[in-house]
Amino acid sequence: MRWAILAASLVIQTCLGAVYAWSAFVPALKKNHGLSGGQCGLVFGVTIAVFTISMIFAGRIQERRGPRPVAMMAGLLFGCGYLVGWLSGGSFFWLLIGFGILVGTGTGFGYVCPLATCVRWFPQHKGLITGVSVAGFGGGAILLSGIAGHLLARNTPVLEVFRLVGLSYGAAVLIGGAVLRFPSGPGSAPKPLIPVRELLKHPEFRVLFAGMFAGTFGGLLVVGNLGPMALAAGLPAAQAVLAIQVFAAGNAAGRIGWGWLYDRQGRAVIPISLLALMLAVVALGSSNSVIPFAASAAVAGFCFGACFVLYASQVASTFAPERLGSVYPFVFLAYGLSGLSGPAFGGWIQDLTGGFTAAIIVAAIILAAGAIAVWTAGKRAPAPTSAGRVVGAASESEQARKAEPAAGLVVLAERLSEREGPASAAGPNSPASLPVADGPGRRSTEVS
């Protein structure tokens, strides 16, 4: 059953990754329907913003209702958004509603479900499975860009392409969503939700949010300006397109590669990924010929892909896999923030200076700061033993509190259980049965 769920997750993520193929439709919308570049950019920006915000609500609903209804709703919203685009007649307002609101919400609802489901079915391979799952999202843009390019080259109207995508992709997500479900059995009961106010105070949450922002700021600065960066480096237009393609391929491969590394090295690979991305971005900015530029773009894409697997995996290790769907969307808000700032900052610097040097320097500083913050926090965290207990803990209750990589989770659960009353204190969600995060590659043990 779990392999069917993994396959369904790949289908869902590949379809939802089509959101990144928006630029393939922009030339036709500008030429045939009179949209401006700013209007097309706003549609995409709203889509990403709604995507990240809707994940919060989807994750919380999923914890209560399970992944199936949420993922199936994602298919309906995603498909209907493209169909609204088909019926829009090229109107900016209706494209904003169809893509910005409906497709954005559908993407947010669908993105979190495969992640939260797969880590429960493959608890000992959180990193690799998360990477495989989100690799489909990274590769989805390549697939739809190719399909759309072929159809548009055959003079298929862009609105008709929206209809075809809406019907086929919406149905695929709907069917894939019907397959998803959480595993049953001992230890599969849902964990109590961590109150938002307490989560925002959690030290590990803050560090992961900062790391996610640093990585996606640098990555999205490149994503939003890679074409102009290639042209500014003196590369012809065809080579600029090649750089974009190898970046996307590296992004998809990086999601799997970094997930594999996380299962073997754990949290330590997060600062390494940020430093590697910093070096790749700097190399990209200093390249002025085809091969070095394309190689730097591929490495930058590979390291950018780490952002979409390492932080989800660490959330599952820190807060337990059962809370991934409710906690990770808040970390993912950093991606929305960097999406609003990174690409625009790079373009603004180019407008002011005629180049990207200053933007790359700022991105490198942010990436270095993020790496230092994550590394420093990791040095302060107590190291769990193979039994899931922290070396040097004085008592079993103290061990349970310190075994969390960032500490404090048991305290939060205790407060929740106290609010729920004595009847729930001895249940599967009580502090006595909370899993102790024991690092990647090992099954969580319980505090008895």
C-alpha positions as CSV (number, residue, x, y, z in Angstrom):
1,M,0.0,0.0,0.0
2,R,2.8,2.4,0.9
3,W,4.3,2.2,-2.6
4,A,0.9,3.0,-4.2
5,I,0.8,6.1,-1.9
6,L,4.3,7.1,-2.9
7,A,3.4,6.8,-6.6
8,A,0.2,8.8,-6.0
9,S,2.3,11.5,-4.2
10,L,4.6,11.7,-7.2
11,V,1.7,12.2,-9.5
12,I,0.2,14.9,-7.3
13,Q,3.5,16.8,-6.9
14,T,4.3,16.6,-10.6
15,C,1.0,18.1,-11.5
16,L,1.1,20.8,-8.9
17,G,4.7,21.7,-10.0
18,A,3.1,23.1,-13.2
19,V,2.6,26.3,-11.3
20,Y,6.3,27.1,-12.0
21,A,5.6,26.8,-15.8
22,W,3.6,30.1,-15.8
23,S,6.3,31.9,-17.7
24,A,5.7,29.6,-20.7
25,F,2.3,31.2,-21.1
26,V,3.4,34.8,-20.6
27,P,4.5,35.6,-24.2
28,A,1.2,34.4,-25.7
29,L,-0.9,36.3,-23.0
30,K,1.0,39.5,-23.8
31,K,0.9,39.1,-27.5
32,N,-2.7,37.8,-28.0
33,H,-4.5,39.3,-25.0
34,G,-2.7,42.5,-24.3
35,L,-1.5,41.8,-20.8
36,S,1.6,43.6,-19.6
37,G,4.6,42.1,-18.0
38,G,3.7,43.6,-14.7
39,Q,0.2,42.0,-14.8
40,C,1.6,38.6,-15.6
41,G,4.2,38.9,-12.8
42,L,1.5,39.9,-10.4
43,V,-0.6,36.9,-11.3
44,F,2.4,34.6,-10.5
45,G,3.3,36.5,-7.4
46,V,-0.2,36.2,-6.0
47,T,-0.2,32.5,-6.8
48,I,2.9,31.9,-4.8
49,A,1.7,34.0,-1.9
50,V,-1.7,32.2,-1.8
51,F,0.2,28.9,-2.1
52,T,2.2,29.4,1.0
53,I,-0.6,30.9,3.1
54,S,-3.1,28.2,2.2
55,M,-0.7,25.5,3.3
56,I,-1.2,26.5,6.9
57,F,-4.9,25.9,6.8
58,A,-4.5,22.7,4.7
59,G,-2.0,21.3,7.2
60,R,-4.3,21.9,10.2
61,I,-7.4,20.4,8.4
62,Q,-5.3,17.4,7.3
63,E,-4.4,16.6,10.9
64,R,-8.0,16.4,11.8
65,R,-9.6,14.9,8.6
66,G,-6.7,13.0,7.0
67,P,-5.0,13.7,3.7
68,R,-7.6,12.3,1.3
69,P,-10.3,15.0,1.4
70,V,-7.7,17.8,1.5
71,A,-5.8,16.4,-1.6
72,M,-9.0,15.8,-3.5
73,M,-10.1,19.3,-2.8
74,A,-6.7,20.4,-4.1
75,G,-7.5,18.6,-7.4
76,L,-10.8,20.4,-7.8
77,L,-9.4,23.8,-7.0
78,F,-6.4,23.4,-9.2
79,G,-8.4,22.1,-12.2
80,C,-11.1,24.8,-11.7
81,G,-8.4,27.5,-11.6
82,Y,-7.2,26.6,-15.1
83,L,-10.7,26.3,-16.4
84,V,-11.5,29.8,-15.1
85,G,-8.4,30.9,-17.1
86,W,-9.8,29.2,-20.1
87,L,-13.1,31.1,-19.8
88,S,-11.4,34.3,-18.8
89,G,-11.1,35.6,-22.4
90,G,-7.7,36.9,-21.4
91,S,-9.1,39.2,-18.7
92,F,-6.5,40.1,-16.1
93,F,-9.0,40.1,-13.3
94,W,-10.3,36.6,-14.1
95,L,-6.8,35.3,-14.6
96,L,-5.9,36.7,-11.2
97,I,-8.9,34.9,-9.7
98,G,-8.3,31.6,-11.6
99,F,-4.6,31.3,-11.1
100,G,-3.8,33.6,-8.2
101,I,-6.6,32.4,-5.9
102,L,-7.8,29.0,-7.1
103,V,-4.6,27.5,-8.5
104,G,-2.6,29.0,-5.6
105,T,-5.0,27.5,-3.0
106,G,-5.1,24.1,-4.8
107,T,-1.3,24.0,-4.9
108,G,-1.1,24.8,-1.1
109,F,-3.7,22.2,-0.3
110,G,-2.1,19.5,-2.4
111,Y,1.6,20.2,-1.6
112,V,1.5,19.4,2.1
113,C,-0.6,16.2,1.8
114,P,2.1,13.9,0.1
115,L,4.8,15.2,2.4
116,A,2.9,14.5,5.6
117,T,1.6,11.2,4.4
118,C,4.9,9.7,3.0
119,V,6.9,10.5,6.1
120,R,4.4,8.4,8.1
121,W,4.6,5.4,5.8
122,F,8.5,5.6,5.6
123,P,9.5,6.8,9.0
124,Q,13.1,5.5,8.8
125,H,13.8,7.3,5.5
126,K,12.3,10.7,6.1
127,G,14.9,12.6,4.1
128,L,15.0,10.4,1.0
129,I,11.2,9.9,0.8
130,T,10.6,13.7,1.3
131,G,13.1,14.3,-1.5
132,V,11.5,11.9,-3.9
133,S,8.1,13.3,-3.2
134,V,9.0,16.9,-3.8
135,A,11.3,16.1,-6.7
136,G,8.1,15.7,-8.7
137,F,7.2,19.2,-7.9
138,G,10.5,20.4,-9.2
139,G,10.2,18.4,-12.4
140,G,6.6,19.4,-13.0
141,A,7.6,22.7,-14.5
142,I,9.9,21.1,-17.0
143,L,7.1,18.7,-18.1
144,L,4.4,21.3,-18.6
145,S,6.8,23.8,-20.1
146,G,7.6,21.3,-22.8
147,I,4.0,20.3,-23.4
148,A,2.9,24.0,-23.5
149,G,5.7,24.9,-25.8
150,H,4.8,22.1,-28.2
151,L,1.1,23.1,-28.2
152,L,1.7,26.8,-28.6
153,A,4.2,26.2,-31.4
154,R,1.4,24.4,-33.2
155,N,-0.7,27.6,-32.9
156,T,-3.0,26.2,-30.2
157,P,-4.6,29.2,-28.4
158,V,-3.1,29.7,-25.0
159,L,-6.6,29.7,-23.4
160,E,-7.3,26.3,-25.0
161,V,-4.0,25.0,-23.4
162,F,-5.5,26.1,-20.0
163,R,-8.5,24.0,-20.7
164,L,-6.5,20.9,-21.5
165,V,-4.3,21.4,-18.4
166,G,-7.2,22.0,-16.2
167,L,-9.1,18.9,-17.2
168,S,-6.1,16.5,-17.3
169,Y,-4.1,17.8,-14.3
170,G,-7.1,18.4,-12.2
171,A,-8.3,14.9,-12.7
172,A,-4.9,13.4,-12.0
173,V,-4.6,15.2,-8.7
174,L,-8.1,14.3,-7.8
175,I,-7.4,10.6,-8.5
176,G,-4.1,10.7,-6.7
177,G,-5.6,12.3,-3.7
178,A,-8.2,9.5,-3.4
179,V,-5.3,7.1,-2.8
180,L,-3.7,9.0,0.1
181,R,-4.3,7.9,3.7
182,F,-2.4,7.8,6.9
183,P,-1.2,4.4,8.2
184,S,-3.2,2.7,10.9
185,G,-2.0,0.8,13.9
186,P,-0.2,1.4,17.2
187,G,1.4,4.9,17.3
188,S,-0.6,6.2,14.4
189,A,-3.0,8.3,16.5
190,P,-2.8,12.0,15.7
191,K,-0.7,14.2,17.9
192,P,-2.2,17.2,19.6
193,L,-1.6,20.4,17.6
194,I,1.0,22.8,19.0
195,P,-0.6,26.2,19.6
196,V,0.6,28.8,17.1
197,R,1.7,31.2,19.7
198,E,3.9,28.6,21.3
199,L,5.2,27.3,18.0
200,L,6.4,30.8,17.1
201,K,8.4,31.0,20.3
202,H,10.0,27.6,19.7
203,P,13.8,28.0,19.2
204,E,14.1,25.3,16.6
205,F,11.2,26.7,14.6
206,R,12.9,30.2,14.5
207,V,16.1,28.7,13.3
208,L,14.5,26.6,10.6
209,F,12.5,29.6,9.5
210,A,15.7,31.7,9.2
211,G,17.5,28.9,7.3
212,M,14.6,28.5,4.9
213,F,14.5,32.2,4.3
214,A,18.2,32.4,3.6
215,G,18.2,29.5,1.2
216,T,15.1,30.5,-0.7
217,F,16.1,34.2,-0.9
218,G,19.4,33.3,-2.6
219,G,17.7,30.6,-4.8
220,L,14.8,32.7,-5.9
221,L,17.0,35.7,-6.6
222,V,18.7,33.5,-9.1
223,V,15.4,31.9,-10.4
224,G,13.8,35.2,-11.0
225,N,16.8,36.7,-12.8
226,L,18.7,33.8,-14.3
227,G,17.9,34.8,-17.9
228,P,19.0,38.4,-17.5
229,M,22.1,37.3,-15.5
230,A,23.1,35.1,-18.4
231,L,22.6,37.9,-20.9
232,A,24.5,40.3,-18.7
233,A,27.4,37.8,-18.6
234,G,27.5,38.0,-22.4
235,L,25.8,34.7,-23.2
236,P,23.5,34.4,-26.2
237,A,19.8,34.0,-25.7
238,A,19.9,30.2,-26.5
239,Q,22.5,29.7,-23.8
240,A,20.4,31.6,-21.3
241,V,17.6,29.2,-21.9
242,L,20.0,26.3,-21.4
243,A,21.0,27.8,-18.0
244,I,17.4,27.9,-17.0
245,Q,16.9,24.3,-18.0
246,V,20.0,23.0,-16.2
247,F,19.0,24.9,-13.1
248,A,15.6,23.3,-13.1
249,A,17.1,19.8,-13.6
250,G,19.6,20.4,-10.8
251,N,16.7,21.5,-8.6
252,A,14.8,18.3,-9.1
253,A,18.0,16.2,-8.6
254,G,19.0,18.1,-5.5
255,R,15.7,17.3,-3.7
256,I,16.5,13.6,-3.9
257,G,20.3,14.0,-3.3
258,W,20.0,16.1,-0.2
259,G,17.2,13.9,1.2
260,W,19.6,10.9,0.9
261,L,22.3,12.9,2.7
262,Y,20.0,13.9,5.5
263,D,19.1,10.3,6.3
264,R,22.8,9.6,6.8
265,Q,24.1,12.8,8.3
266,G,21.1,14.5,9.8
267,R,20.8,18.1,10.7
268,A,24.4,18.8,9.9
269,V,23.7,18.9,6.2
270,I,21.5,22.0,6.5
271,P,24.3,24.6,7.1
272,I,26.4,22.7,4.5
273,S,23.6,23.2,1.9
274,L,23.5,26.9,2.6
275,L,27.2,27.4,2.3
276,A,27.2,25.3,-0.9
277,L,24.5,27.5,-2.4
278,M,26.4,30.6,-1.4
279,L,29.5,29.4,-3.3
280,A,27.4,28.5,-6.3
281,V,25.7,31.8,-6.4
282,V,29.0,33.7,-6.2
283,A,30.4,31.4,-9.0
284,L,27.4,32.1,-11.1
285,G,27.9,35.9,-10.7
286,S,31.5,35.7,-11.7
287,S,31.1,33.4,-14.8
288,N,31.2,34.9,-18.2
289,S,31.3,31.9,-20.5
290,V,28.8,29.1,-21.3
291,I,30.3,26.1,-19.6
292,P,31.2,27.7,-16.2
293,F,27.8,29.6,-16.2
294,A,25.8,26.5,-17.0
295,A,27.8,24.4,-14.4
296,S,27.3,27.0,-11.7
297,A,23.5,27.2,-12.6
298,A,23.2,23.4,-12.2
299,V,25.0,23.4,-8.8
300,A,22.9,26.4,-7.6
301,G,19.8,24.5,-8.6
302,F,21.0,21.4,-6.9
303,C,21.6,23.3,-3.7
304,F,18.4,25.3,-3.9
305,G,16.5,22.0,-4.0
306,A,17.8,21.3,-0.5
307,C,15.5,23.9,0.8
308,F,12.4,21.8,0.0
309,V,13.5,18.6,1.6
310,L,15.9,19.3,4.5
311,Y,13.6,21.6,6.5
312,A,10.6,19.3,6.1
313,S,12.7,16.4,7.2
314,Q,14.0,18.3,10.2
315,V,10.5,19.4,11.2
316,A,9.5,15.7,11.2
317,S,12.5,14.8,13.3
318,T,12.0,17.6,15.8
319,F,8.3,17.7,16.2
320,A,7.4,14.1,15.1
321,P,6.3,13.0,11.7
322,E,2.6,13.3,12.8
323,R,3.0,17.0,13.1
324,L,4.7,17.7,9.8
325,G,1.5,18.8,8.2
326,S,0.6,21.3,10.9
327,V,4.1,22.7,11.6
328,Y,6.0,22.7,8.3
329,P,3.6,25.2,6.6
330,F,4.6,27.9,9.1
331,V,8.3,27.2,8.2
332,F,7.3,27.4,4.6
333,L,6.0,30.9,5.0
334,A,9.7,31.9,4.8
335,Y,9.6,30.8,1.2
336,G,6.7,33.1,0.5
337,L,8.5,36.0,2.1
338,S,11.7,35.4,0.1
339,G,9.5,35.0,-3.1
340,L,8.3,38.5,-2.6
341,S,11.7,40.0,-1.8
342,G,14.5,37.9,-3.6
343,P,13.6,38.2,-7.3
344,A,12.4,41.8,-7.0
345,F,15.6,42.8,-5.1
346,G,17.8,41.3,-7.9
347,G,15.8,43.2,-10.6
348,W,15.9,46.4,-8.6
349,I,19.7,46.2,-8.2
350,Q,20.1,45.6,-11.9
351,D,17.9,48.6,-12.7
352,L,20.1,50.8,-10.4
353,T,23.5,49.5,-11.2
354,G,23.2,47.7,-14.6
355,G,24.4,44.4,-13.1
356,F,23.9,41.8,-10.4
357,T,27.1,42.1,-8.4
358,A,25.6,43.9,-5.4
359,A,22.6,41.6,-5.3
360,I,24.9,38.5,-5.3
361,I,26.9,40.0,-2.5
362,V,23.8,40.6,-0.4
363,A,22.5,37.1,-1.1
364,A,25.9,35.6,-0.1
365,I,25.8,37.5,3.2
366,I,22.3,36.3,3.9
367,L,23.2,32.7,3.1
368,A,26.3,32.8,5.3
369,A,24.3,34.3,8.1
370,G,21.7,31.5,7.8
371,A,24.3,28.8,7.8
372,I,25.9,30.2,10.9
373,A,22.6,30.5,12.7
374,V,21.6,26.9,11.9
375,W,25.1,25.5,12.7
376,T,25.3,27.4,16.0
377,A,21.8,26.3,17.1
378,G,22.8,22.7,16.2
379,K,25.9,23.0,18.4
380,R,23.7,24.0,21.4
381,A,21.2,21.1,21.0
382,P,21.9,17.9,23.1
383,A,22.8,14.8,21.1
384,P,20.5,11.9,21.5
385,T,21.8,8.4,22.0
386,S,20.7,5.4,19.9
387,A,18.1,4.6,22.6
388,G,16.6,8.0,22.0
389,R,17.8,9.5,25.3
390,V,20.2,12.3,25.8
391,V,23.7,11.6,27.1
392,G,24.1,12.9,30.6
393,A,20.4,13.5,31.4
394,A,19.8,13.2,35.1
395,S,16.4,11.6,35.2
396,E,13.9,10.0,32.8
397,S,11.6,13.0,32.9
398,E,14.5,15.3,32.3
399,Q,15.7,13.1,29.4
400,A,12.2,13.3,27.8
401,R,12.4,17.1,27.9
402,K,15.9,17.4,26.6
403,A,15.8,14.7,23.9
404,E,14.0,17.0,21.5
405,P,16.5,18.6,19.3
406,A,15.2,22.1,20.1
407,A,13.5,21.2,23.5
408,G,10.1,22.3,24.7
409,L,7.8,20.0,22.7
410,V,6.9,17.8,25.7
411,V,6.1,20.9,27.7
412,L,3.7,22.1,25.0
413,A,2.0,18.7,24.8
414,E,1.6,18.6,28.6
415,R,-0.1,22.0,28.5
416,L,-2.4,20.7,25.8
417,S,-3.2,17.5,27.7
418,E,-4.0,19.6,30.8
419,R,-6.5,21.6,28.8
420,E,-8.1,18.5,27.5
421,G,-8.5,17.1,31.0
422,P,-7.7,13.8,32.8
423,A,-9.6,11.7,30.3
424,S,-7.1,12.4,27.6
425,A,-4.0,12.4,29.8
426,A,-3.5,8.6,29.6
427,G,-4.4,8.4,25.9
428,P,-2.1,8.0,23.0
429,N,-1.5,11.7,22.8
430,S,-0.5,12.1,26.4
431,P,3.1,13.2,27.3
432,A,4.0,9.7,28.4
433,S,3.6,8.4,24.8
434,L,5.1,11.4,22.9
435,P,7.9,10.2,20.6
436,V,11.4,11.4,21.4
437,A,13.0,12.7,18.2
438,D,16.1,10.5,17.9
439,G,17.5,11.8,14.7
440,P,17.3,10.7,11.1
441,G,17.6,7.0,10.1
442,R,16.2,5.7,13.4
443,R,12.7,5.0,14.6
444,S,11.5,7.3,17.3
445,T,11.4,5.8,20.8
446,E,8.8,6.6,23.4
447,V,9.4,7.9,26.9
448,S,8.0,5.3,29.3
